[in-house]
Amino acid sequence: MVRECISLKRIICQIGVFLLVFLAGAGNIPAEETSEDAAVTVADDAGLLMEEEADWLKSTAEELSQKSGWNVVVATCDDAGGKSAQTVCEDYFNEYTAGNNGISCLVDMDNREIYIATAGMAQYYLNDDTVDYILDEAYEAVSEEDYAQCLYLMVLRSSEAYDDGIPDNATIYNVDTGETTVYRKLTFWEFLTTFLLALIVGGTIYGVIKAKYHLKWGTYEYDFHKSGSIDLKTKEDRFVNQVVTHRKIPKETPPPASSGGGSNQTTVHNGSGGRSFGGGGRKF
């Protein structure tokens, strides 16, 4: 006789796992990388920085990386190879980092443009309005040919944006896919409600199982042969033909940001390296 032993303690553990999964899914909060995954790089390929300036920028970038877990790339170039500043900036990030979170700050002397690219979790902190604010300040420095100060302001203001936290209802809009992702934080009362709901669901499941099988503390032996049954049937499918219909779905244009700021939207696109990038640039 084949018997299946059902332990009441095992059922309670399974309910506990269910509660944890339920609560984890309720927040829908993306996970951040740890600082162990992050890299900091200063690549002065255009030779615009003095040694002490490069060290200063690296130290500032490391402070941001250590507290946020972001990858931070600071770069200059004088030969874009026919690429846009946006592509060059993103390529620097792909070349020097392995993680998905972080920023890349660039002074492109070939295209005469400064650019900041955001990836992963950094996109939630650095929305379109914040990027414009950072570029406004960085532009003043680069227009005076103070390239170190320009890059420093990019990193510093990004660090301050991280300190400010993710804005409420931060939204990421992908112009290539038309997808919109909203980052929503659970308030204390929402968390409490979710927790109580999970307890009710878990308790109901436990009550149904206990009532059905008359479980007691210890081990219950279920007579599988006596109470179980199996019914096997044979079914055969034959392939005759196949009809495939293709429908082209037009891409949506990004919704306009509200005037005066406060939209908390980050516009991103699918870039090289299989990543999506946000950010922006400013000609000088």
C-alpha positions as CSV (number, residue, x, y, z in Angstrom):
1,M,0.0,0.0,0.0
2,V,1.3,3.4,-1.0
3,R,0.7,6.1,1.5
4,E,1.4,9.8,1.4
5,C,2.3,11.5,4.7
6,I,1.1,15.0,5.2
7,S,2.8,17.0,7.9
8,L,0.8,19.8,9.5
9,K,4.0,21.7,10.2
10,R,5.0,21.4,6.5
11,I,1.6,22.9,5.6
12,I,2.2,25.8,8.0
13,C,5.6,26.4,6.5
14,Q,4.1,26.4,3.0
15,I,1.6,29.0,4.1
16,G,4.4,31.1,5.5
17,V,6.2,31.0,2.2
18,F,3.0,32.0,0.4
19,L,2.7,35.1,2.7
20,L,6.3,36.1,2.0
21,V,5.8,35.8,-1.7
22,F,2.5,37.7,-1.6
23,L,4.1,40.6,0.4
24,A,7.1,40.7,-1.8
25,G,5.0,41.0,-4.9
26,A,2.8,43.7,-3.5
27,G,5.5,46.3,-3.4
28,N,6.7,45.8,-7.0
29,I,9.9,47.6,-6.2
30,P,12.9,46.9,-8.5
31,A,16.0,45.5,-6.7
32,E,19.1,47.6,-6.6
33,E,22.7,46.4,-7.1
34,T,25.1,46.3,-4.2
35,S,28.3,48.3,-4.3
36,E,30.2,45.1,-4.9
37,D,28.7,45.0,-8.4
38,A,29.6,48.6,-9.2
39,A,32.6,50.0,-11.1
40,V,34.0,53.6,-11.2
41,T,35.9,54.7,-14.2
42,V,37.5,58.0,-15.3
43,A,38.5,57.8,-19.0
44,D,40.1,61.0,-20.2
45,D,40.6,60.0,-23.8
46,A,40.6,63.7,-25.0
47,G,43.3,64.6,-22.5
48,L,41.3,67.5,-21.0
49,L,42.0,66.7,-17.3
50,M,45.0,67.2,-15.1
51,E,46.0,64.3,-13.0
52,E,44.7,65.9,-9.8
53,E,41.4,66.7,-11.5
54,A,41.0,63.1,-12.7
55,D,41.6,61.9,-9.1
56,W,39.1,64.5,-7.8
57,L,36.4,63.3,-10.2
58,K,37.1,59.6,-9.4
59,S,36.8,60.3,-5.7
60,T,33.5,62.1,-6.2
61,A,32.2,59.3,-8.4
62,E,33.3,56.6,-5.8
63,E,31.3,58.4,-3.1
64,L,28.2,58.2,-5.3
65,S,28.9,54.6,-6.2
66,Q,29.5,53.4,-2.6
67,K,26.2,54.8,-1.3
68,S,24.0,53.9,-4.3
69,G,25.6,50.8,-5.8
70,W,25.7,52.5,-9.2
71,N,28.3,52.1,-11.9
72,V,29.7,55.6,-12.6
73,V,31.7,56.4,-15.8
74,V,33.3,59.8,-16.3
75,A,34.7,60.3,-19.8
76,T,36.1,62.7,-22.4
77,C,36.6,62.1,-26.1
78,D,37.9,64.0,-29.1
79,D,37.1,61.4,-31.8
80,A,33.5,60.1,-31.9
81,G,34.2,58.0,-34.9
82,G,31.1,59.4,-36.7
83,K,28.8,58.4,-33.7
84,S,26.5,60.8,-31.9
85,A,27.4,62.0,-28.4
86,Q,24.5,59.9,-27.1
87,T,25.9,56.7,-28.6
88,V,29.5,57.4,-27.5
89,C,28.3,58.1,-23.9
90,E,26.3,54.8,-23.8
91,D,29.2,52.9,-25.4
92,Y,31.5,54.1,-22.5
93,F,29.0,52.7,-20.0
94,N,28.8,49.4,-21.8
95,E,32.6,49.1,-22.1
96,Y,33.5,49.9,-18.5
97,T,30.6,48.3,-16.6
98,A,29.0,44.9,-16.1
99,G,26.0,46.0,-14.1
100,N,22.8,47.5,-15.3
101,N,22.5,50.5,-12.8
102,G,24.4,53.8,-13.1
103,I,25.3,56.8,-15.1
104,S,27.8,57.8,-17.7
105,C,29.0,61.4,-18.0
106,L,30.7,62.7,-21.2
107,V,32.4,65.7,-22.6
108,D,32.5,65.1,-26.4
109,M,34.9,67.5,-28.1
110,D,34.2,66.0,-31.5
111,N,30.4,66.6,-31.4
112,R,30.8,69.6,-29.1
113,E,28.3,68.2,-26.8
114,I,28.0,67.2,-23.1
115,Y,25.9,64.2,-22.4
116,I,24.7,62.2,-19.4
117,A,23.2,58.7,-19.8
118,T,21.3,56.9,-17.2
119,A,20.7,53.1,-16.8
120,G,18.7,50.8,-14.6
121,M,17.6,52.2,-11.2
122,A,19.3,55.6,-11.9
123,Q,16.5,56.3,-14.4
124,Y,14.0,56.5,-11.5
125,Y,16.1,59.1,-9.6
126,L,17.2,61.1,-12.7
127,N,14.0,61.9,-14.5
128,D,13.9,64.2,-17.6
129,D,13.5,67.4,-15.5
130,T,16.4,66.5,-13.3
131,V,18.6,65.7,-16.2
132,D,17.8,69.1,-17.8
133,Y,18.7,70.8,-14.5
134,I,22.0,69.0,-14.3
135,L,22.8,69.9,-18.0
136,D,22.0,73.5,-17.3
137,E,24.6,73.7,-14.6
138,A,27.2,71.6,-16.4
139,Y,26.8,73.8,-19.6
140,E,27.8,76.9,-17.7
141,A,31.1,75.2,-16.8
142,V,31.9,73.7,-20.2
143,S,31.1,77.0,-21.9
144,E,34.0,78.5,-19.9
145,E,36.2,75.5,-20.9
146,D,36.2,74.2,-17.3
147,Y,35.8,70.6,-18.3
148,A,36.6,69.1,-14.8
149,Q,34.0,71.3,-13.2
150,C,31.5,70.3,-15.9
151,L,31.9,66.6,-15.2
152,Y,32.1,67.2,-11.4
153,L,28.7,68.9,-11.5
154,M,27.2,66.0,-13.5
155,V,28.3,63.6,-10.8
156,L,27.6,65.8,-7.8
157,R,24.0,66.7,-8.9
158,S,23.3,63.0,-9.7
159,S,24.5,62.2,-6.2
160,E,22.2,64.8,-4.7
161,A,19.3,63.4,-6.8
162,Y,20.0,60.0,-5.2
163,D,19.9,61.5,-1.8
164,D,16.5,63.0,-2.5
165,G,15.1,59.6,-3.3
166,I,12.8,58.3,-6.0
167,P,10.0,60.8,-6.6
168,D,6.4,59.7,-6.0
169,N,4.9,57.9,-9.0
170,A,8.2,58.0,-10.9
171,T,7.4,56.9,-14.5
172,I,9.7,55.4,-17.2
173,Y,8.5,55.6,-20.8
174,N,10.2,53.6,-23.5
175,V,9.9,55.4,-26.8
176,D,10.8,52.2,-28.7
177,T,8.3,49.8,-27.1
178,G,5.7,52.2,-25.9
179,E,5.8,50.6,-22.5
180,T,5.3,52.7,-19.3
181,T,6.6,51.6,-15.9
182,V,5.5,53.3,-12.7
183,Y,7.5,53.0,-9.5
184,R,5.1,53.1,-6.6
185,K,6.0,53.0,-2.9
186,L,3.8,51.3,-0.4
187,T,2.7,53.5,2.5
188,F,2.5,52.1,6.0
189,W,-1.3,51.6,5.8
190,E,-1.1,50.0,2.4
191,F,1.6,47.6,3.7
192,L,-0.5,46.8,6.8
193,T,-3.6,46.2,4.7
194,T,-1.6,43.9,2.4
195,F,-0.2,42.0,5.3
196,L,-3.6,41.5,7.0
197,L,-5.0,40.4,3.6
198,A,-2.2,37.9,3.2
199,L,-2.9,36.6,6.8
200,I,-6.6,36.2,6.0
201,V,-5.8,34.3,2.7
202,G,-3.2,32.1,4.4
203,G,-5.5,31.4,7.4
204,T,-8.4,30.5,5.1
205,I,-6.2,28.0,3.1
206,Y,-5.0,26.5,6.4
207,G,-8.6,26.2,7.7
208,V,-9.9,24.5,4.5
209,I,-7.0,22.0,4.5
210,K,-7.5,21.2,8.2
211,A,-11.3,20.8,7.9
212,K,-11.0,18.6,4.8
213,Y,-8.4,16.2,6.1
214,H,-9.1,16.5,9.8
215,L,-5.5,17.3,10.5
216,K,-4.0,17.2,13.9
217,W,-0.6,18.1,15.2
218,G,1.8,15.3,14.2
219,T,1.6,13.3,11.0
220,Y,-1.5,12.4,9.1
221,E,-1.4,9.3,6.9
222,Y,-3.5,9.6,3.7
223,D,-4.6,6.3,2.2
224,F,-3.9,7.0,-1.5
225,H,-5.2,3.7,-2.8
226,K,-8.5,4.0,-0.9
227,S,-9.3,7.6,-1.7
228,G,-7.5,8.2,-5.0
229,S,-8.3,7.3,-8.5
230,I,-6.8,7.6,-12.0
231,D,-8.5,7.6,-15.4
232,L,-6.3,7.4,-18.5
233,K,-7.5,8.3,-22.0
234,T,-5.9,8.3,-25.4
235,K,-6.1,11.4,-27.5
236,E,-4.6,12.0,-31.0
237,D,-4.2,15.3,-32.7
238,R,-3.4,15.6,-36.5
239,F,-2.0,18.8,-37.9
240,V,-3.9,19.9,-41.1
241,N,-2.9,23.5,-41.8
242,Q,-1.9,26.7,-40.2
243,V,-3.0,30.3,-40.6
244,V,-0.8,33.2,-39.3
245,T,-2.1,36.7,-39.3
246,H,0.4,39.6,-38.8
247,R,-0.8,43.0,-37.6
248,K,1.6,46.0,-37.3
249,I,1.1,47.9,-34.1
250,P,2.1,51.6,-34.5
251,K,4.4,53.0,-31.9
252,E,3.0,55.5,-29.5
253,T,4.5,59.0,-29.2
254,P,5.6,59.8,-25.6
255,P,3.1,61.7,-23.6
256,P,4.0,65.3,-23.2
257,A,5.6,66.3,-19.9
258,S,3.6,68.8,-17.9
259,S,4.8,72.3,-17.8
260,G,6.6,73.6,-14.9
261,G,8.2,70.3,-14.0
262,G,6.8,67.7,-11.6
263,S,6.0,65.1,-14.3
264,N,8.6,62.7,-12.7
265,Q,8.9,61.0,-16.1
266,T,12.0,59.5,-17.5
267,T,12.1,58.9,-21.3
268,V,14.3,56.0,-22.3
269,H,15.2,54.1,-25.5
270,N,16.7,50.8,-26.3
271,G,20.4,51.4,-26.7
272,S,23.4,49.2,-27.5
273,G,24.5,46.4,-25.3
274,G,20.9,45.2,-24.7
275,R,20.2,48.1,-22.2
276,S,17.7,50.8,-22.1
277,F,19.1,54.3,-21.5
278,G,17.7,57.6,-20.4
279,G,19.5,60.9,-20.2
280,G,20.2,63.9,-22.4
281,G,22.8,66.2,-23.9
282,R,23.5,69.8,-24.5
283,K,25.6,71.3,-27.4
284,F,28.3,73.9,-26.5
